[in-house]
Amino acid sequence: MFRVLLLSLLAPISLFAQFINSGPVVGAVTDSSARIYVRTSLPQQFALEYSTDSSFATFETDTITTDSAGYLVAITDVAPLAPATKYWYRFNFGGTVDTLSGSFKTFPVPGSRGYVKIVVASCNYFDNDPIFESVRAFEPDLFIHLGDWVWPMAALGNDYNLYPDKQSESFAYRYNDRMMRTYVLPYTPITYTYDDDFSTNDSEGSTYPEFRVDVVNGTVYNRMTTVQMPAGIRDGAIHSYDNFFPHYPLVDTAHGIYHNFTIGNVEVFMTDGRMSKSPRFDAFVYDSTTNNWTFSPPPGHSLLGEDQRDWLMDGLENSDADWKLIGNGVIFNKQYKRILDVGMNLQQLQFSFGGTQGTGATLATSMAYNWVGYPEDQQPLLDGYANGTIKDILFMSGDSHSSVLDDGTNAGIPEVNSSGIAAGDEGYLNYYVDSVGQLLGFPPAIDSIWNGGGNGVDNMNFSDTYAQIEIFGNDSLRVCVVDEMDQTLGCMTLIHSTKLPSGLETVMSESDEFFTLIFPNPAKDQLRLLLNDSYQINNSDYLTITDLGGKQMRRYNSKQLQQLNMTVPLQDLAQGTYLVHYHSATKGVETRKVLVVKF
């Protein structure tokens, strides 16, 4: 609590820095370089000073100039830097050091294997000190922002990207969000992609959808209209990102702001699901005779555009990285197609859903907003993961105002949907979809959509949330959903494909018959075992730990386990993957995979 109070007291001081009125923001970090954004109050020439010594006993200097032609913005490339090294930076204006400063850590050398921590989040509109303090305490190597960063159009208008001065203001507006400015930007490099926070809500390229329901003489008519925005908004948004965010090299600004980069043995693909997106209503065909719509995406109906899709598939199939992370604004989960189909079957049925009036078609079109509405883009990823040409991947999505997990069983590939870090209405969609689905005879969402849990999935936790990703060399990747009370709503661990004999699952289960939970997993010094409350330990029960080859490393009888309070020491086990077997006298054997790490 003291840390939160202290940072809150310091924040107003930073706001009134003497020379800088936006930033600094660190992006495009590699093992040997970084880019730093800053905007000044007046045209200035000044010095960027950076050092591996927080006292700045010695430091390097770059000269920076801001002018009116560049809207007082400078993005400085800082190089060469040492890999995996922490740097402090500050700004010197003619002998006066500005009150705004910060630090960041460069990435490990590409291909090197170690311990990497990443935060994934999106949709921040309000203050929520506790959840951002949790982000700060996690000390991530990188913050991945998947869109809806305080919605600049609220202050500047939906057409702000038509005007270069407002483009500059829009990024200053994002950077001056108190939560990001206090807890993230001074400490953590960031990468970012638009969701629809570059213009009108639900923007799709140069269009946006309008849906309404008319009732005439008792007949329900679902109206779908695609509204054309000024064409310059899309191009302006790309130009705005290119000029006012410290980004990684962009692949092709004619088609969007997609890009990729490497952090150690992890390659991140940040996709742009907005700038080349086909209008979603193009996938719906109306029959005026029956007053029915059919979902039938035409050839070329795309979320990414052909060029970006080819770039993504080629990159995933040919990446040398142990782990591949894909970032995109909207949900990938293939099970949303089932919800879309239900909506189409009930398209004229009126209902109130989470306080919103609509019809089955309302539900269907909202699902078509996601990847299931664009099978030309989704199916190649599903096929590549199923046939093994793409492996060891995690899809990261946003926009939904909830955070949920699936190990790929339902989603098609492993996915974390991380959204609503400060939005105020998290998880309601999952809760209502789950409730309605069960009324229609569908299994609970925990079994059929998001088996890793999260907001509103088998619970009524509607707190703000974000995702923590931990990567343990080429052994495993663990991702958890954390809420504003610093509670973990769900976790899943992916085992690297090279670490498993043929036939073993690559995803570690979090709930089975005997074990309620094994944690922490991965573990370093000890392992805590929780058994299901309904299970009674028998005197003849015992537990063994073996390596993947079946060699027994430990054996504990029931008395020993009770003496240890079900806590198993691991200090003398070498780093690697092990199998924990609980042998029940009445129910047989249950096995869990556990990772031991020594980072």
C-alpha positions in Angstrom: 0.0 0.0 0.0 2.9 2.4 0.8 4.3 1.8 -2.7 1.0 2.7 -4.3 0.6 5.8 -2.2 4.2 6.9 -2.9 3.9 6.5 -6.6 0.5 8.3 -6.6 2.1 11.2 -4.8 5.0 11.4 -7.2 2.8 11.2 -10.4 1.7 14.9 -10.3 5.3 16.0 -10.0 6.1 14.1 -13.2 3.1 15.6 -14.9 4.5 19.1 -14.5 8.0 18.3 -15.7 9.9 21.4 -16.7 10.5 20.6 -20.4 8.8 17.4 -21.4 5.0 17.2 -21.7 4.6 13.6 -23.1 6.7 10.5 -22.6 9.3 9.2 -22.3 8.3 5.9 -23.9 10.7 3.1 -24.7 10.0 0.7 -27.5 11.6 -1.4 -30.2 14.0 -2.9 -27.7 16.4 -5.5 -29.0 19.6 -7.1 -27.6 21.6 -4.1 -28.8 19.3 -1.1 -29.3 16.1 0.7 -28.3 14.0 3.7 -29.4 12.9 6.4 -27.0 10.0 8.8 -27.7 9.7 12.2 -26.0 7.7 15.4 -26.7 8.6 18.8 -25.4 6.6 21.8 -24.5 8.6 24.1 -26.8 11.2 23.6 -29.6 14.4 22.4 -27.9 17.8 20.9 -28.4 18.8 18.8 -25.4 20.7 15.7 -24.4 19.6 12.1 -23.8 21.9 10.6 -21.2 21.9 6.9 -20.6 23.9 4.6 -18.3 24.2 1.2 -16.8 24.8 3.0 -13.5 21.7 4.5 -11.8 23.8 7.3 -10.3 25.0 8.3 -13.8 28.7 8.4 -12.6 29.4 7.6 -16.3 27.0 7.9 -19.2 26.6 8.1 -22.9 25.0 11.1 -24.6 22.8 11.6 -27.7 21.7 15.0 -28.9 18.0 15.4 -29.6 16.2 18.2 -31.4 12.4 18.9 -31.4 10.7 21.4 -33.7 7.3 22.6 -34.7 7.5 20.8 -38.1 7.7 17.5 -36.2 5.1 18.5 -33.7 7.7 18.8 -31.0 8.2 15.0 -31.0 11.5 13.1 -31.2 12.1 9.4 -31.4 15.7 8.6 -30.9 17.5 5.4 -31.8 19.8 4.4 -29.0 22.7 2.1 -29.9 24.9 0.2 -29.5 23.8 -1.3 -26.2 24.8 -4.4 -24.3 22.4 -7.4 -24.3 20.4 -8.4 -21.2 21.5 -5.2 -19.4 19.6 -2.6 -17.5 19.9 1.0 -18.6 18.8 4.2 -16.9 18.1 7.3 -18.9 17.3 11.0 -18.3 17.2 14.3 -20.3 19.5 17.2 -19.8 18.3 20.7 -20.9 21.3 22.9 -20.8 22.5 21.7 -17.5 19.0 21.2 -16.0 17.9 17.5 -15.7 14.2 17.1 -16.4 12.1 15.4 -13.7 11.0 12.7 -16.1 13.4 9.7 -16.4 13.2 6.0 -16.5 14.9 2.6 -17.1 14.6 -0.4 -19.3 16.4 -3.7 -19.8 17.7 -4.8 -23.2 16.7 -8.2 -24.5 18.8 -11.4 -24.5 20.7 -12.3 -27.6 18.4 -13.9 -30.2 18.3 -17.6 -29.7 19.6 -17.5 -26.1 17.6 -19.5 -23.6 16.7 -18.1 -20.2 13.9 -16.7 -18.2 11.6 -14.2 -19.9 8.6 -12.4 -18.4 5.9 -10.6 -20.5 2.7 -8.8 -19.6 -0.2 -8.8 -22.1 -3.1 -6.4 -21.6 -5.6 -4.2 -23.4 -8.6 -1.9 -22.9 -7.5 0.6 -20.2 -9.8 3.6 -19.7 -9.9 4.3 -16.0 -7.6 4.5 -13.0 -7.0 1.2 -11.1 -3.8 1.5 -9.1 -3.9 -2.0 -7.6 -3.8 -3.9 -10.9 -1.1 -1.7 -12.4 0.9 -2.0 -9.2 0.6 -5.8 -9.8 2.0 -5.3 -13.3 4.9 -3.2 -11.9 5.6 -5.8 -9.2 5.8 -8.6 -11.8 8.7 -6.7 -13.4 8.1 -7.8 -17.0 10.8 -7.6 -19.7 8.1 -6.4 -22.1 4.6 -5.0 -22.0 2.4 -6.0 -25.0 -0.5 -3.7 -25.5 -3.3 -5.1 -27.8 -5.3 -2.0 -28.2 -8.0 0.4 -26.8 -5.4 2.6 -25.1 -7.7 5.2 -23.5 -9.6 6.0 -26.7 -8.2 9.3 -28.0 -11.2 10.0 -30.1 -13.1 10.8 -26.9 -11.1 13.9 -26.7 -10.1 14.5 -30.3 -13.0 13.2 -32.4 -13.4 10.1 -34.5 -11.6 11.7 -37.5 -8.5 12.8 -35.6 -6.2 10.8 -37.8 -7.0 13.1 -40.8 -4.9 15.8 -39.1 -1.2 15.4 -38.4 -1.3 17.7 -35.4 -4.1 15.7 -33.8 -2.2 12.5 -34.7 0.6 13.7 -32.5 -1.9 14.7 -29.8 -3.5 11.3 -29.9 -0.3 9.5 -28.8 0.5 12.1 -26.2 -3.0 11.5 -24.9 -2.3 7.8 -24.6 1.1 8.3 -23.0 -0.3 10.7 -20.4 -2.7 8.1 -19.0 -1.8 8.2 -15.3 -1.8 4.4 -14.9 0.6 3.7 -17.8 2.7 6.8 -17.0 3.1 5.8 -13.3 3.5 2.0 -13.4 4.5 0.9 -16.9 6.3 3.4 -19.1 9.1 4.4 -16.7 10.2 0.8 -16.2 9.1 -1.4 -19.1 9.6 -1.4 -22.9 6.3 -1.6 -24.7 5.0 -2.7 -28.1 1.5 -1.8 -29.2 -1.0 -2.5 -32.0 -4.3 -0.7 -32.6 -7.5 -2.4 -31.9 -10.2 0.0 -33.0 -8.9 2.9 -31.0 -7.8 4.8 -34.1 -11.4 5.9 -35.0 -15.0 4.8 -34.7 -15.8 1.9 -32.5 -15.6 -1.4 -34.4 -13.7 0.3 -37.3 -12.8 -2.1 -40.1 -10.3 -0.6 -42.6 -12.0 2.5 -43.9 -15.5 1.4 -42.7 -17.5 0.6 -39.6 -20.7 -1.5 -39.2 -24.1 -0.2 -38.1 -26.6 -2.9 -36.9 -30.2 -2.1 -35.9 -33.4 -4.1 -35.4 -36.7 -2.9 -36.8 -40.1 -4.5 -35.9 -42.8 -3.9 -38.4 -46.3 -5.3 -37.8 -44.8 -7.9 -35.5 -42.0 -9.0 -38.0 -38.4 -8.6 -36.9 -36.0 -7.1 -39.5 -32.3 -7.2 -38.8 -30.6 -4.4 -40.7 -26.8 -4.5 -41.5 -25.2 -1.4 -43.0 -21.5 -0.8 -43.7 -20.7 2.9 -43.3 -17.7 4.3 -45.3 -15.3 6.5 -43.3 -13.2 9.2 -45.0 -10.4 7.2 -46.7 -7.7 9.3 -45.2 -8.5 8.0 -41.7 -6.9 4.6 -42.3 -3.8 6.0 -44.0 -3.6 8.6 -41.3 -3.7 6.0 -38.6 -0.8 4.1 -40.2 1.2 7.4 -40.6 0.4 8.3 -37.0 1.7 5.1 -35.6 4.8 5.3 -37.8 5.7 8.8 -36.7 4.6 8.9 -33.1 5.2 5.5 -31.6 8.7 4.1 -31.0 8.0 0.9 -33.0 9.9 -2.0 -34.5 10.5 -2.0 -38.3 7.1 -2.3 -40.0 6.8 -4.9 -42.8 4.6 -2.9 -45.2 2.8 0.3 -44.3 0.6 0.1 -47.3 -1.2 -2.8 -45.6 -0.9 -1.9 -41.9 1.4 -1.8 -38.9 2.2 -5.5 -38.5 5.8 -6.4 -37.4 7.8 -9.1 -35.6 10.8 -9.1 -33.2 12.8 -11.5 -31.1 13.4 -11.6 -27.3 15.8 -14.4 -26.5 14.3 -17.6 -27.8 10.9 -16.1 -28.4 9.6 -14.5 -31.6 6.6 -12.2 -31.3 4.4 -11.5 -34.3 2.2 -8.4 -33.8 -0.5 -8.6 -36.4 -2.8 -5.7 -37.6 -6.4 -6.9 -37.7 -7.8 -3.5 -38.5 -6.2 -1.7 -41.4 -6.8 -4.4 -44.1 -10.0 -5.9 -42.5 -12.9 -6.6 -44.8 -16.3 -5.3 -43.5 -17.8 -8.1 -41.4 -21.3 -7.6 -42.9 -19.8 -8.7 -46.3 -20.0 -12.2 -44.9 -23.8 -12.1 -44.5 -26.2 -12.5 -47.4 -29.8 -11.4 -47.2 -32.8 -13.2 -48.7 -35.7 -10.7 -48.9 -38.2 -13.5 -49.7 -37.6 -15.3 -46.4 -36.3 -12.2 -44.4 -33.3 -14.4 -43.4 -29.6 -13.8 -43.4 -27.0 -16.5 -44.3 -23.4 -16.4 -43.1 -21.4 -17.0 -46.2 -18.0 -15.2 -46.3 -17.0 -14.5 -49.9 -13.6 -15.3 -51.4 -11.1 -12.7 -50.2 -13.0 -11.9 -47.0 -10.1 -11.3 -44.7 -9.1 -9.9 -41.3 -5.4 -9.5 -42.2 -5.3 -9.2 -45.9 -3.5 -11.7 -48.2 0.0 -10.1 -47.9 -0.1 -10.0 -44.1 -1.5 -13.6 -43.9 1.3 -14.9 -46.1 3.9 -13.0 -44.0 2.5 -14.5 -40.8 2.3 -18.1 -42.0 5.7 -18.0 -43.6 7.2 -16.5 -40.4 5.6 -19.0 -38.1 6.6 -22.0 -40.3 10.2 -20.9 -40.7 11.0 -19.3 -37.3 14.1 -20.5 -35.5 12.6 -19.4 -32.1 11.6 -22.0 -29.5 8.4 -20.1 -28.9 6.2 -18.1 -31.2 3.7 -15.6 -29.8 1.0 -14.0 -32.0 -0.6 -10.8 -30.9 -4.0 -9.5 -32.4 -6.8 -7.3 -31.2 -9.7 -9.8 -31.3 -10.4 -13.4 -30.2 -9.2 -16.4 -32.2 -11.1 -19.2 -30.4 -12.7 -21.4 -33.1 -15.6 -22.3 -30.7 -17.1 -18.9 -31.2 -18.3 -20.2 -34.6 -20.8 -22.4 -32.6 -22.1 -19.3 -30.9 -22.3 -17.6 -34.3 -24.3 -20.5 -35.7 -26.7 -20.5 -32.7 -27.3 -16.8 -33.3 -28.0 -17.3 -37.0 -30.5 -20.1 -36.2 -32.3 -17.7 -33.8 -31.7 -14.6 -35.8 -35.1 -13.1 -35.4 -35.5 -14.0 -31.7 -35.4 -10.9 -29.5 -33.7 -10.9 -26.1 -32.0 -8.9 -23.5 -28.4 -10.0 -23.2 -26.4 -8.5 -20.4 -28.5 -5.4 -20.4 -28.3 -5.0 -24.2 -31.4 -5.4 -26.3 -30.9 -7.4 -29.5 -31.7 -10.5 -31.6 -29.9 -13.7 -32.4 -28.5 -11.9 -35.4 -27.0 -9.3 -33.0 -25.1 -12.2 -31.3 -24.0 -13.7 -34.6 -22.6 -10.6 -36.0 -20.7 -9.8 -32.8 -19.1 -13.2 -33.1 -18.2 -12.6 -36.8 -16.2 -9.6 -35.6 -13.6 -12.1 -34.4 -11.4 -14.6 -36.3 -14.3 -17.1 -36.8 -15.8 -14.5 -39.1 -12.8 -14.8 -41.4 -12.1 -18.5 -42.1 -9.6 -17.7 -44.9 -7.3 -16.3 -42.2 -8.2 -18.7 -39.3 -8.1 -22.0 -41.1 -4.5 -21.9 -42.2 -3.4 -21.4 -38.6 -5.7 -24.2 -37.4 -4.4 -26.5 -40.1 -0.7 -25.6 -39.4 -1.1 -26.3 -35.7 -3.0 -29.6 -36.3 -0.5 -31.0 -38.8 2.6 -29.8 -36.9 4.0 -27.3 -39.4 3.4 -24.7 -36.7 4.1 -25.6 -33.1 5.0 -24.2 -29.8 2.8 -21.1 -30.3 0.5 -19.0 -28.1 -2.2 -16.7 -29.5 -2.6 -13.4 -27.5 -5.9 -11.5 -28.1 -7.7 -8.5 -26.6 -10.9 -6.4 -27.0 -13.4 -8.6 -25.1 -13.1 -6.9 -21.7 -12.2 -10.2 -20.1 -9.2 -12.4 -19.6 -9.5 -16.1 -20.3 -7.4 -19.1 -21.3 -7.6 -22.2 -23.4 -4.9 -24.8 -24.0 -6.0 -25.3 -27.6 -8.5 -28.1 -26.9 -11.4 -25.7 -27.7 -9.7 -22.6 -29.2 -7.9 -24.7 -31.8 -4.5 -23.4 -30.8 -3.5 -22.3 -27.2 -4.9 -18.8 -26.6 -4.9 -16.2 -23.8 -7.5 -13.5 -24.3 -6.2 -10.6 -22.1 -8.5 -7.5 -22.0 -10.0 -5.2 -19.6 -7.0 -4.1 -17.5 -9.0 -1.0 -16.5 -12.4 -1.1 -18.3 -15.0 -1.7 -15.6 -17.2 -4.4 -17.2 -15.0 -7.5 -17.4 -16.3 -11.0 -18.0 -20.0 -10.4 -18.4 -19.9 -11.7 -22.0 -18.4 -15.0 -20.9 -20.9 -15.3 -18.0 -24.0 -14.6 -20.2 -22.8 -16.8 -23.1 -22.2 -19.6 -20.6 -25.6 -19.1 -19.0 -27.5 -19.0 -22.3 -25.4 -21.8 -23.8 -26.3 -24.1 -21.0 -30.0 -23.3 -21.4 -29.6 -24.4 -25.0 -28.0 -27.6 -24.0 -24.3 -26.7 -24.5 -21.6 -27.8 -22.0 -20.3 -25.2 -19.6 -17.8 -22.8 -21.0 -15.0 -24.3 -18.8 -15.4 -27.5 -20.7 -16.3 -26.2 -24.2 -14.8 -22.8 -24.8 -12.1 -21.6 -22.2 -10.8 -24.7 -20.3 -8.2 -22.6 -18.5 -10.8 -20.4 -16.8 -10.9 -16.7 -16.4 -13.4 -13.9 -16.0 -17.0 -15.1 -15.9 -16.1 -18.7 -16.7 -17.6 -20.9 -14.1 -17.5 -17.9 -11.7 -18.8 -14.3 -11.2 -15.4 -12.6 -10.9 -15.8 -9.5 -13.1 -12.6 -7.8 -11.9 -10.1 -6.0 -14.0 -7.5 -8.5 -15.3 -4.3 -8.9 -17.3 -2.0 -11.8 -18.3 1.4 -12.8 -17.1 3.6 -14.9 -19.4 6.7 -16.7 -18.1 9.1 -18.5 -20.5 11.5 -21.0 -19.0 14.1 -21.5 -21.7 13.0 -24.2 -24.2 11.4 -26.2 -21.4 8.0 -24.6 -20.9 5.8 -21.5 -21.2 3.4 -20.6 -18.4 0.6 -18.0 -18.8 -1.7 -16.9 -16.0 -4.7 -14.5 -15.7 -4.3 -12.1 -12.7 -7.0 -9.8 -11.3 -6.9 -6.5 -9.5 -6.7 -8.2 -6.1 -3.6 -9.9 -7.4 -5.5 -13.2 -7.5 -4.8 -15.8 -10.1 -8.0 -16.7 -12.0 -6.4 -19.5 -14.1 -3.1 -20.7 -15.4 -1.8 -23.1 -18.1 1.6 -24.4 -18.9 2.7 -25.4 -22.4 5.6 -28.0 -22.6 7.9 -27.4 -25.5 7.4 -30.0 -28.2 11.1 -31.2 -28.0 10.7 -32.1 -24.3 8.0 -34.7 -24.6 8.1 -38.3 -25.8 5.6 -39.1 -28.6 2.1 -39.5 -27.2 2.4 -37.2 -24.2 0.2 -34.1 -24.2 2.0 -30.8 -24.6 -0.3 -29.0 -22.2 -0.4 -29.6 -18.5 -3.8 -30.1 -16.9 -4.8 -27.8 -14.0 -7.6 -29.9 -12.5 -8.2 -33.7 -12.3 -9.6 -36.3 -10.1 -7.3 -36.3 -7.1 -5.3 -33.2 -7.4 -7.1 -29.9 -7.0 -3.8 -28.1 -7.7 -0.1 -28.6 -7.9 1.8 -25.3 -7.5 4.0 -23.5 -8.2 4.5 -25.0 -11.6 7.1 -24.5 -12.9 8.8 -25.0 -9.5 12.2 -24.3 -8.2 12.7 -25.4 -4.5 9.5 -27.1 -3.5 6.1 -28.3 -4.7 2.8 -27.9 -2.9 0.1 -30.6 -3.5 -3.6 -30.0 -2.9 -5.9 -33.0 -3.1 -9.6 -32.8 -3.8 -11.6 -32.2 -0.6 -13.8 -35.2 -1.3 -10.8 -37.6 -1.4 -9.7 -39.3 1.8 -6.0 -40.3 1.9 -5.6 -44.1 2.6 -2.7 -45.5 4.6 -1.6 -47.5 1.5 -1.5 -44.4 -0.8 1.9 -43.2 -1.9 3.4 -40.7 -4.3 6.3 -41.0 -6.7 8.2 -38.6 -8.9 9.9 -40.0 -12.1 11.7 -38.5 -15.0 10.2 -38.8 -18.5 12.1 -42.0 -19.0 10.3 -43.6 -16.0 13.3 -43.5 -13.6 12.0 -43.1 -10.0 13.5 -40.0 -8.4 11.4 -39.8 -5.2 8.9 -42.0 -3.3 6.7 -40.9 -0.3 4.2 -43.0 1.6 1.0 -41.5 3.0 2.5 -40.9 6.4 5.5 -39.0 5.0 3.2 -36.8 2.8 1.1 -35.9 5.9 4.3 -35.1 7.9 5.4 -32.8 5.0 2.0 -31.2 4.9 1.9 -32.3 1.2 4.9 -30.1 0.4 7.6 -31.9 -1.5 11.2 -30.5 -1.5 12.9 -30.3 -4.9 16.3 -28.7 -4.2 18.3 -31.7 -5.4 16.4 -32.4 -8.6 18.0 -31.2 -11.8 16.2 -28.8 -14.0 13.8 -30.5 -16.3 10.4 -32.1 -16.7 9.1 -34.7 -14.3 6.0 -36.8 -13.7 4.3 -36.8 -10.3 2.2 -40.0 -9.8 -0.3 -40.2 -7.0 -1.1 -43.9 -6.3 -4.5 -44.3 -4.7 -5.5 -47.6 -3.1 -9.1 -47.1 -4.3 -8.9 -45.1 -7.5 -5.7 -46.0 -9.3 -3.0 -43.6 -10.4 -3.2 -39.9 -11.4 -0.2 -38.3 -13.2 0.8 -34.7 -13.5 3.7 -33.1 -15.4 5.9 -30.7 -13.3 8.7 -28.5 -14.5 11.7 -27.9 -12.2 13.6 -24.7 -13.1 16.8 -23.3 -11.6 16.6 -19.7 -12.9 
